Amino acid sequence: STQSTGSSGINAEYGNGDLNEYIEFYNNNTDFVEKLAVTHDENLRKMRLLTLSSMAQDCTEIEFAQLTAKLNLAHSDVEPFIIEAIASGLIKGKINEPEEKVLISSTINRTFKEQQWNLIKTKLELWQKNLVTIQESMKKGHFTIPAIGGG
């Protein structure tokens, strides 16, 4: 339940909330939202995109039925919405029309917290280790660097 008001409330909804939480915030703060530079319809569209991004975070596929229920979309609007989400870069995936689902290959994190920093740290440490291994192999002559350019 959303108890935040004003700009701190809407910022919290964009950062962590889902569509239903935004609608509750809007219903409790209609005057504030109406004074913003963006319209309620634009906020709904953005919250649907962010909610989809959160839904896709921990799964590899989402059924259209889940999207219609969670995002309050008409069935006919699901495919155009998925296309918009993919075009926006929030998710990467493809539509499986016969099975009425979207197959998720990756998503953008809505918030960047310690877990994401630790994942980046682990990947960078692995890259550094691999670069040292490659460098040592090159010094021993195990690698040949291909000629660049044409002739």
For each residue, the residues with C-beta under 8 A, 3 or more apart:
1: 24
2: 9 12 13 17 21 24 25 28
3: 9
4: 8 9 10 12 13 25
5: 8 9 28 29 32
6: 9 10 29 32
7: 10 11
8: 4 5 11 12
9: 2 3 4 5 6 12 13 25 29
10: 4 6 7 13 14 25 29 32 33 36 43
11: 7 8 14 15
12: 2 4 8 9 15 16 17
13: 2 4 9 10 16 17 21 22 25 47
14: 10 11 17 46 47 50
15: 11 12 110 111
16: 12 13 110 111
17: 2 12 13 14 21 22 25 47 50
18: 21 22 47 50 51 54 70
19: 22 23 44 47 48 51 70 71 72
20: 23 24
21: 2 13 17 18 24 25
22: 13 17 18 19 25 26 43 44 47
23: 19 20 26 27 44
24: 1 2 20 21 27 28
25: 2 4 9 10 13 17 21 22 28 29 33
26: 22 23 29 30 33 40 43
27: 23 24 30
28: 2 5 24 25
29: 5 6 9 10 25 26 32 33
30: 26 27 33 34
31: 34 35
32: 5 6 10 29 35 36
33: 10 25 26 29 30 36 40 43
34: 30 31 40
35: 31 32
36: 10 32 33 43
37:
38: 42 43 46
39: 42 43
40: 26 33 34 43 44
41: 44 45
42: 38 39 45 46
43: 10 22 26 33 36 38 39 40 46 47
44: 19 22 23 40 41 47 48
45: 41 42 48 49
46: 14 38 42 43 49 50
47: 13 14 17 18 19 22 43 44 50 51
48: 19 44 45 51 52 71 72 73 81
49: 45 46 52 53 84 85 88 90
50: 14 17 18 46 47 53 54 90 110
51: 18 19 47 48 54 55 70 71
52: 48 49 55 56 62 67 71 81 82 85 90 91
53: 49 50 56 57 85 90 91 107 108 110
54: 18 50 51 57 110
55: 51 52 59 62 66 67 70
56: 52 53 59 62 91 93 102 104 107
57: 53 54 107 109
58:
59: 55 56 62 104
60: 103 104 105
61: 96 101 102 103 104
62: 52 55 56 59 66 67 101 102 104
63: 66 67 100 101
64: 67 68 75 78 100 101 102
65: 68 69 100
66: 55 62 63 69 70
67: 52 55 62 63 64 70 71 73 78 81 82 102
68: 64 65 71 72 73 74 75 78
69: 65 66 72
70: 18 19 51 55 66 67
71: 19 48 51 52 67 68 81
72: 19 48 68 69
73: 48 67 68 77 78 81
74: 68 77 78
75: 64 68 78
76:
77: 73 74 80 81
78: 64 67 68 73 74 75 81 82
79: 82 83 95 97
80: 77 83 84
81: 48 52 67 71 73 77 78 84 85
82: 52 67 78 79 85 86 93 95 102
83: 79 80 86 87 95
84: 49 80 81 87 88
85: 49 52 53 81 82 88 90 91
86: 82 83 89 90 91 92 93 94
87: 83 84
88: 49 84 85
89: 86 92 108
90: 49 50 52 53 85 86 107 108
91: 52 53 56 85 86 102 104 106 107 108
92: 86 89 104 105 106 107
93: 56 82 86 102 103 104 105 106
94: 86 102 103 105
95: 79 82 83 101 102 103
96: 61 99 100 101 102 103
97: 79 100
98:
99: 96
100: 63 64 65 96 97
101: 61 62 63 64 95 96
102: 56 61 62 64 67 82 91 93 94 95 96
103: 60 61 93 94 95 96
104: 56 59 60 61 62 91 92 93 107
105: 60 92 93 94
106: 91 92 93
107: 53 56 57 90 91 92 104
108: 53 89 90 91
109: 57 112 116
110: 15 16 50 53 54
111: 15 16
112: 109 116 117
113: 116 117
114: 117 118
115: 118 119
116: 109 112 113 119 120
117: 112 113 114 120 121
118: 114 115 121 122
119: 115 116 122 123
120: 116 117 123 124
121: 117 118 124 125
122: 118 119 125 126
123: 119 120 126 127
124: 120 121 127 128
125: 121 122 128 129
126: 122 123 129 130
127: 123 124 130 131
128: 124 125 131 132
129: 125 126 132 133
130: 126 127 133 134
131: 127 128 134 135
132: 128 129 135 136
133: 129 130 136 137
134: 130 131 137 138 143
135: 131 132 138 139
136: 132 133 139 140
137: 133 134 140 142 143
138: 134 135 141 142 143 145
139: 135 136
140: 136 137
141: 138
142: 137 138
143: 134 137 138
144:
145: 138
146:
147:
148:
149:
150:
151:
